Amino acid sequence: MLHLNQIHKVFNEGTPDEKIALDNIHLTLQEGDFVTVIGSNGAGKSTLMNVISGVMAADHGIVSLDGRDVTYMTEYNRSKLIGRVFQDPMAGTAPTMTIEENLAIAYSRNKKRTLRPGVTKKRRELFREVLQSLHLGLENRLTAKVGLLSGGERQALSLLMATFTEPSILLLDEHTAALDPSRAALITKLTKEIVERYNLTTMMVTHNMQQALDLGNRLIMMDKGQIILEVNDADKAKLSIEDLLSEFQRIRGTKMASDRALLS
């Protein structure tokens, strides 16, 4: 479970470039929730992800995970509880290391480090088994360098690595945005399957409004650092992209900025 209480973050405070990135955010994700997050560029979506993961600290507020206050926990220690997949397929994996070596690092994320080999016969069999679930043939390429994989293959591997240890929360930061439509559809399908298989508590930022409507059981709309709309599962199933745009205009009194959110 994730709980955010009065999370506030300001960039360039006291200067002409001052920007309120997060404006006293209150948010709770129950175990198994899959929340999609939409909003215009600069709405605060990625900043919210960064505060949850520990990449940056909020100016004030409390971040709790599984009932534990992690507000002042370092990103390194918080990573034992959090899985994250980024927009860039090149992020989240080590390109000069093999598939099995990358998986060994992910497998050991929440375990005590030792001097024993990271890749053993037993682990290799486990890696083959989990890779088979991707249906990409990567189980037959365990010793291939990750840098030689396509963007879609690499993002699929990143998704698998982020969920390998069944984290307390999975953060997906526009993880299909950099892929071509067919690969994006594949990663979306794999995301749904993996989240359902492990009942992972998940937060997914996306500019693709249809994707936000199709996935998950809750939807959040952000603007200017605030959560301006929350939609539950039953109501989300009835909404269309046009409904979301209308809701934004009703709440803010203006149309949503013409950016990628309208092109998806």
Residue pairs with C-beta under 8 A, 6 or more apart in sequence:
1 28
1 29
1 30
1 31
1 64
1 65
1 66
1 67
1 168
1 201
2 27
2 28
2 29
2 52
2 63
2 64
2 65
2 168
2 169
2 201
2 203
3 27
3 28
3 29
3 62
3 63
3 64
3 65
4 25
4 26
4 27
4 28
4 51
4 52
4 61
4 62
4 63
4 64
5 26
5 61
5 62
5 64
6 24
6 25
6 26
6 60
6 61
6 62
7 22
7 24
7 25
7 26
7 27
7 48
7 51
7 58
7 60
7 61
7 62
7 63
8 20
8 22
8 23
8 24
8 25
8 58
8 59
8 60
8 61
9 20
9 21
9 22
9 44
9 47
9 51
9 56
9 58
9 59
9 225
10 18
10 19
10 20
10 21
10 59
11 17
11 18
11 19
11 21
12 18
12 19
13 59
19 42
20 224
20 225
21 44
21 47
21 225
22 44
22 47
22 48
22 51
22 58
22 225
23 44
23 224
23 225
23 226
24 61
24 226
25 44
25 48
25 61
25 225
25 226
25 227
26 227
27 220
27 227
29 35
29 169
29 201
29 203
30 201
31 199
31 201
32 199
32 200
32 201
33 201
33 202
33 216
33 217
33 218
34 195
34 200
34 201
34 202
34 204
34 215
34 216
34 217
34 218
35 202
35 203
35 204
35 216
35 217
35 218
35 219
35 220
36 204
36 205
36 206
36 211
36 212
36 213
36 215
36 216
36 218
36 219
36 220
37 45
37 48
37 203
37 204
37 205
37 206
37 212
37 219
37 220
37 221
37 222
38 45
38 205
38 206
38 207
38 209
38 212
38 219
38 220
38 221
38 222
38 244
38 261
39 45
39 221
39 222
39 223
39 261
40 223
40 256
40 257
40 259
40 261
41 257
41 259
41 260
41 261
42 224
43 222
43 223
43 224
43 225
44 222
44 224
44 225
44 226
45 205
45 222
46 173
46 174
46 205
47 56
47 225
48 205
48 222
49 55
49 84
49 171
49 173
49 203
49 205
50 56
51 57
51 58
51 63
52 63
52 82
52 169
52 171
52 203
53 75
53 78
53 79
53 82
53 84
53 171
54 70
54 73
54 74
54 75
54 77
54 78
54 79
54 82
55 75
57 71
57 72
58 71
61 71
62 69
62 71
63 69
63 70
63 71
64 70
64 71
65 78
65 81
65 82
65 168
65 169
66 81
66 168
70 78
70 81
79 109
80 109
80 110
81 110
81 167
81 168
81 169
82 167
82 168
82 169
82 170
82 171
83 161
83 162
83 163
83 164
83 165
83 167
83 169
83 170
83 171
83 200
84 92
84 162
84 170
84 171
84 172
84 173
85 92
85 155
85 158
85 159
85 162
85 170
85 171
85 172
85 173
85 175
86 92
86 158
86 173
86 174
86 175
87 173
87 174
87 175
87 177
87 178
88 178
89 151
89 152
89 154
89 155
89 158
89 178
89 179
90 154
91 158
92 158
92 161
92 162
93 102
93 146
93 154
93 157
93 158
93 161
94 101
94 102
94 105
94 146
95 145
95 146
95 147
96 145
96 146
96 147
97 105
97 145
97 146
98 142
98 143
98 144
98 145
98 146
99 127
99 131
99 138
99 141
99 142
99 143
99 144
99 146
99 149
99 157
100 119
100 123
100 124
100 127
100 142
100 143
101 118
101 119
102 146
102 157
102 161
103 123
103 127
103 130
103 131
103 157
103 160
103 161
103 164
104 118
104 119
104 123
104 127
105 118
105 161
106 160
106 161
106 162
106 164
106 165
107 118
107 123
107 126
107 164
107 165
108 118
109 164
109 165
110 165
124 142
127 139
127 142
128 139
128 142
129 139
130 160
130 164
131 138
131 139
131 142
131 160
132 139
133 160
133 193
133 194
134 156
134 157
134 160
134 190
136 153
136 156
138 149
138 153
138 156
138 157
146 154
146 157
149 157
150 183
151 178
151 179
151 183
152 179
152 180
152 182
152 183
152 186
152 187
155 175
155 176
155 179
155 183
155 187
156 186
156 187
156 190
158 175
159 175
159 187
159 190
159 191
159 194
160 194
162 170
163 170
163 194
163 195
163 198
163 200
166 198
166 200
167 200
168 201
169 200
169 201
169 202
169 203
170 195
170 200
170 201
170 202
170 203
171 202
171 203
171 204
172 191
172 202
172 203
172 204
172 205
172 206
173 205
174 205
174 206
174 207
175 187
175 191
175 204
176 183
176 184
176 187
176 188
176 206
176 208
176 211
177 184
177 206
177 207
177 208
177 260
179 187
188 211
188 214
188 215
191 204
191 215
192 215
194 200
195 202
202 216
204 212
204 215
204 216
206 212
206 264
207 259
207 260
207 261
207 263
207 264
208 264
209 241
209 244
209 261
209 264
210 241
210 264
211 264
212 219
213 219
213 236
213 239
213 240
213 241
213 244
216 236
217 232
217 233
217 236
218 230
218 231
218 232
218 233
218 236
219 229
219 230
219 231
219 236
219 239
220 227
220 229
220 230
220 231
221 227
221 228
221 229
221 230
221 231
221 244
221 247
221 248
222 228
223 248
223 251
223 252
228 248
228 251
228 252
229 247
229 248
229 251
231 239
245 255
245 256
245 262
248 255
248 256
249 255
249 256
256 262
